[in-house]
Every structure is written in C-alpha cells, then in structure tokens.
Amino acid sequence: MSRWTLDDLARLVDHTNLHADATEADMAKLCDEAKAYHFKMVAINQVQSKFCSEYLAGTDIHTGAAIAFPLGQTSIAAKVNETKDAIANGANEIDYVVNLTQVKAGNWDYIKNEMTQIVEVCREASKGRDEEIPSKVIFENCLLTDDEKVKLAEIAREVEPTFIKTSTGFSTGGATVEDVKLMKAHCGDKVQVKAAGGIRDADTFLDMVRAGATRIGCSAGMPIIDELKRRFEEQGIDSIEL
C-alpha cells in the first residue's frame, strides 16, 4: 500500500476526449481542464496531436495519441506510420488498439510482432529526450476471454510496453476491477496497467487504484477529483492509503 495526495491521484488521470466531432475549441477546453487539475495527460485522437501538444507546450502535461482507434483494424505498417506521425506532431504518449481479429485467431506471433514494432518506435523516439514516450496496449477486454487477456498480458511481459490498458471505452464494456487484477497478475513488474472505460465516480476510481492500476483513462476526472477533494477536506487529511 502507498500514500496518495490529491495531486498524486490527479496525476493518474488521462483526461479524455475521443469524440469524432470534437472541435479545436473542445480540445482547448480539454487542455485547459488538464492544466487546472494537473492531470497527467490529455487522451485525444491522433489527428489532434499537433494542436494539443502546442497548446500544452511549457507544461508537464502529456499529449496522448490514440492509434488505430477504436477498432484496431489496420495493418501493423499503418499503426507504425500513425505512431511515427503522432510523435512527429508532438504526441509524447501512444495508446494503440491490438488487432482483435488476430487475437481471436490465436495468431500470437502477429500480436507480438505488432506490439514489438510499436513499442520500438516509442523507444527509438525517446532517445535524447528527458522523458520516455510511454507506449500503451489497449486490449478491449469486454470482447476477450480470460485466457486471451492472460495471453496478451504474457506477451506484454516479454515485449515490455509501458502499460497494458483495459478498454477503449467505445465497445460493449469498460474497465473492471477483476480485469485490472488479472492483467496485473500476468504482465510482470516492468509493465503497468491502465484502467479505462466507464470510470465515472470516485469510488470506482479508487477501486481501480487499489487493484493495481497506475493510470486511469476517463472523461470524468474533474468531478472525481472534486469529490476526492471534498472528502479530504471533510476528513481533515492531506493523503490516503491505498
């Protein structure tokens, strides 16, 4: 267990707007909110990378580009090129969706190759930077069996992306505590778990952290942190143990 201040908890949040009709005004609002709450990252569609990275210049808030989002149904070469383009346009975190067709086919060599190539792009682009470019692998657990989740986590244990992630938030279900625990149990100590999808209140947020998530992707970060701040003030505390 560890102690978490309110800012520590806010720094777990990937503040998210992945709507197809999001405008530049929406992106500016997202970035302003991330600055006000000191969130870790704004999670946006890849095409918004340049706008958000320039808007957040001079801050410690990252721009996280979603790759092959939300279906993951593009070739490895397309995902690699999309990743490179996002980074070239200022993204400094990458969240990509695995090819679920290949997962369902049990084509694990393909999945490992895809993961390796995208993780390597992030590693290579990190050279000479003060911080690494985190790579996150989105599983879409609501469409997977437990055996498939475990196999993906075991591949990640070998390849070592920065994170494995529960969901896009655009399918039939989001993060569950059980999935976070399962992923954490099989991905090894060098890979972290990001919970995303359907996290809309403070109690669910804290449950995900207790289960082992070290990033939380959500669009409800502001009301969640506001609620946690209220609890801290009511209890006269400046940190909690999770």
C-alpha positions as CSV (number, residue, x, y, z in Angstrom):
1,M,0.0,0.0,0.0
2,S,1.1,3.6,-0.6
3,R,0.0,7.0,0.5
4,W,-1.6,9.3,-2.2
5,T,-2.1,13.1,-2.0
6,L,-4.8,14.7,-4.1
7,D,-2.2,15.8,-6.6
8,D,-0.8,12.2,-6.8
9,L,-4.3,11.0,-7.6
10,A,-4.9,13.7,-10.2
11,R,-1.6,12.7,-11.9
12,L,-3.0,9.3,-12.6
13,V,-5.7,10.7,-14.9
14,D,-5.6,10.6,-18.7
15,H,-8.2,13.3,-19.3
16,T,-10.1,12.1,-22.4
17,N,-12.0,13.5,-25.3
18,L,-12.0,11.0,-28.2
19,H,-15.2,12.0,-29.8
20,A,-15.1,12.1,-33.6
21,D,-16.8,15.5,-33.7
22,A,-14.6,17.2,-31.2
23,T,-13.6,20.7,-32.3
24,E,-10.5,22.8,-31.7
25,A,-12.5,24.6,-29.0
26,D,-13.2,21.3,-27.4
27,M,-9.5,20.4,-27.5
28,A,-8.6,23.8,-26.0
29,K,-11.1,23.2,-23.2
30,L,-9.7,19.7,-22.6
31,C,-6.2,21.1,-22.3
32,D,-7.3,23.9,-20.0
33,E,-9.0,21.5,-17.7
34,A,-6.0,19.2,-17.6
35,K,-3.8,22.2,-16.6
36,A,-6.3,23.3,-14.0
37,Y,-6.4,19.9,-12.3
38,H,-2.8,18.9,-13.1
39,F,-3.8,15.7,-14.9
40,K,-1.0,13.6,-16.4
41,M,-2.2,13.6,-20.0
42,V,-4.9,14.5,-22.5
43,A,-6.1,11.5,-24.4
44,I,-7.1,12.5,-27.9
45,N,-7.4,11.2,-31.5
46,Q,-4.1,11.1,-33.3
47,V,-5.1,14.0,-35.7
48,Q,-5.3,16.3,-32.7
49,S,-1.6,15.7,-31.7
50,K,-0.2,18.9,-33.1
51,F,-2.9,21.2,-31.7
52,C,-2.8,19.7,-28.2
53,S,1.0,19.4,-27.9
54,E,1.4,23.1,-29.0
55,Y,-1.4,24.2,-26.6
56,L,0.3,22.3,-23.7
57,A,3.8,23.5,-24.5
58,G,5.7,24.5,-21.4
59,T,3.6,22.3,-19.1
60,D,4.3,18.8,-17.7
61,I,1.0,17.5,-19.2
62,H,1.4,15.0,-21.9
63,T,-0.4,14.6,-25.2
64,G,-1.5,11.0,-25.7
65,A,-2.4,9.9,-29.2
66,A,-4.8,7.1,-29.8
67,I,-3.6,4.8,-32.7
68,A,-5.9,2.7,-34.8
69,F,-8.7,3.8,-32.6
70,P,-11.2,2.4,-31.6
71,L,-11.2,-0.8,-33.6
72,G,-7.5,-1.7,-34.1
73,Q,-8.3,-3.0,-37.5
74,T,-5.4,-1.6,-39.5
75,S,-2.2,-3.2,-40.6
76,I,1.0,-3.2,-38.5
77,A,2.6,-0.9,-41.0
78,A,-0.4,1.5,-40.8
79,K,-0.2,1.6,-37.0
80,V,3.6,2.1,-37.1
81,N,3.2,5.0,-39.5
82,E,0.4,6.5,-37.5
83,T,2.5,6.3,-34.3
84,K,5.5,7.9,-36.0
85,D,3.3,10.7,-37.4
86,A,1.7,11.3,-34.0
87,I,5.2,11.6,-32.4
88,A,6.4,13.9,-35.2
89,N,3.4,16.1,-34.5
90,G,4.2,16.4,-30.8
91,A,2.5,13.4,-29.1
92,N,4.5,12.1,-26.2
93,E,2.4,9.1,-25.3
94,I,0.9,6.4,-27.5
95,D,-2.2,4.2,-26.9
96,Y,-2.8,1.7,-29.7
97,V,-5.5,-0.9,-30.1
98,V,-4.5,-4.5,-30.7
99,N,-5.7,-6.4,-33.8
100,L,-8.6,-8.4,-32.3
101,T,-9.1,-10.4,-35.4
102,Q,-5.6,-11.8,-34.9
103,V,-6.2,-12.3,-31.2
104,K,-9.4,-14.3,-31.9
105,A,-7.4,-16.4,-34.5
106,G,-4.8,-17.1,-31.8
107,N,-2.1,-15.6,-34.1
108,W,0.1,-14.7,-31.2
109,D,3.2,-14.2,-33.3
110,Y,1.4,-11.4,-35.2
111,I,0.3,-9.8,-31.9
112,K,3.8,-9.9,-30.5
113,N,5.3,-8.5,-33.7
114,E,2.7,-5.7,-33.8
115,M,3.4,-4.8,-30.1
116,T,7.2,-5.0,-30.6
117,Q,7.2,-2.7,-33.6
118,I,5.1,0.0,-31.9
119,V,6.9,-0.2,-28.6
120,E,10.2,0.1,-30.5
121,V,9.0,3.2,-32.3
122,C,8.3,4.8,-28.9
123,R,11.7,3.7,-27.5
124,E,13.6,5.0,-30.5
125,A,11.8,8.3,-30.4
126,S,12.5,8.6,-26.7
127,K,16.3,8.7,-27.3
128,G,17.7,12.1,-26.4
129,R,14.6,13.2,-24.5
130,D,14.3,13.9,-20.8
131,E,11.3,11.5,-20.6
132,E,10.4,8.3,-22.4
133,I,7.4,8.2,-24.7
134,P,5.1,5.7,-22.9
135,S,3.5,3.0,-25.0
136,K,0.1,1.6,-24.0
137,V,-1.5,-1.5,-25.5
138,I,-5.3,-1.4,-25.5
139,F,-6.8,-4.9,-25.1
140,E,-10.6,-4.3,-25.3
141,N,-11.3,-6.8,-22.6
142,C,-15.1,-6.9,-23.0
143,L,-14.5,-8.7,-26.3
144,L,-12.0,-11.2,-24.9
145,T,-11.9,-14.4,-22.9
146,D,-9.9,-14.5,-19.7
147,D,-7.4,-16.8,-21.5
148,E,-7.0,-14.2,-24.2
149,K,-6.4,-11.5,-21.7
150,V,-3.8,-13.6,-19.9
151,K,-2.0,-14.4,-23.2
152,L,-1.9,-10.7,-24.2
153,A,-0.5,-9.8,-20.7
154,E,2.1,-12.5,-21.0
155,I,3.2,-11.2,-24.4
156,A,3.4,-7.7,-22.9
157,R,5.6,-9.2,-20.1
158,E,8.1,-10.2,-22.8
159,V,7.9,-7.1,-25.0
160,E,7.6,-4.6,-22.1
161,P,5.3,-1.8,-23.3
162,T,4.9,0.9,-20.6
163,F,1.3,0.0,-20.0
164,I,-1.4,-2.5,-20.9
165,K,-4.9,-1.0,-20.9
166,T,-8.3,-2.5,-20.3
167,S,-10.5,-0.8,-22.9
168,T,-11.2,1.9,-25.5
169,G,-14.4,2.9,-23.8
170,F,-16.1,2.6,-27.2
171,S,-17.2,-1.0,-27.1
172,T,-19.6,-3.0,-25.1
173,G,-17.9,-2.6,-21.7
174,G,-15.2,-0.8,-19.8
175,A,-12.7,-1.4,-17.0
176,T,-13.4,-3.9,-14.2
177,V,-11.5,-4.4,-11.0
178,E,-11.3,-8.1,-11.9
179,D,-9.6,-7.4,-15.2
180,V,-7.2,-5.0,-13.7
181,K,-6.2,-7.6,-11.1
182,L,-5.9,-10.3,-13.8
183,M,-3.8,-8.1,-16.1
184,K,-1.5,-7.1,-13.2
185,A,-1.0,-10.7,-12.1
186,H,0.3,-11.7,-15.5
187,C,2.1,-8.6,-17.0
188,G,5.2,-8.6,-14.7
189,D,6.7,-5.9,-12.6
190,K,8.0,-3.8,-15.5
191,V,4.6,-3.3,-17.2
192,Q,1.9,-1.1,-15.7
193,V,-1.9,-1.3,-16.0
194,K,-4.1,1.5,-17.2
195,A,-7.9,1.2,-16.4
196,A,-10.2,3.0,-18.9
197,G,-13.8,2.9,-19.8
198,G,-16.8,3.5,-17.6
199,I,-14.9,5.1,-14.7
200,R,-17.3,7.9,-13.6
201,D,-17.1,8.2,-9.8
202,A,-14.6,8.5,-7.0
203,D,-15.2,5.1,-5.5
204,T,-14.7,3.3,-8.8
205,F,-11.5,5.3,-9.4
206,L,-10.1,4.3,-6.0
207,D,-11.1,0.7,-6.5
208,M,-9.1,0.6,-9.8
209,V,-6.0,2.1,-8.0
210,R,-6.3,-0.5,-5.2
211,A,-6.5,-3.2,-7.8
212,G,-3.2,-2.1,-9.3
213,A,-3.9,0.5,-12.0
214,T,-1.4,3.3,-12.2
215,R,-3.2,5.3,-14.9
216,I,-6.9,6.0,-15.2
217,G,-8.4,7.0,-18.5
218,C,-11.7,8.8,-18.2
219,S,-13.7,11.9,-19.1
220,A,-15.0,12.3,-15.6
221,G,-11.7,13.2,-14.0
222,M,-12.8,16.6,-12.8
223,P,-15.9,15.5,-10.8
224,I,-13.9,12.6,-9.4
225,I,-11.1,14.8,-8.2
226,D,-13.6,17.4,-6.9
227,E,-15.3,14.6,-4.9
228,L,-12.0,13.3,-3.5
229,K,-11.0,16.9,-2.5
230,R,-14.3,17.3,-0.7
231,R,-13.6,14.0,1.2
232,F,-10.1,15.1,2.1
233,E,-11.4,18.4,3.5
234,E,-14.2,16.8,5.4
235,Q,-11.8,14.3,7.0
236,G,-9.1,16.9,7.6
237,I,-6.5,14.7,5.7
238,D,-3.9,15.5,3.0
239,S,-3.4,11.9,1.8
240,I,-4.9,8.5,1.8
241,E,-3.5,5.0,1.9
242,L,-4.4,2.7,-1.0
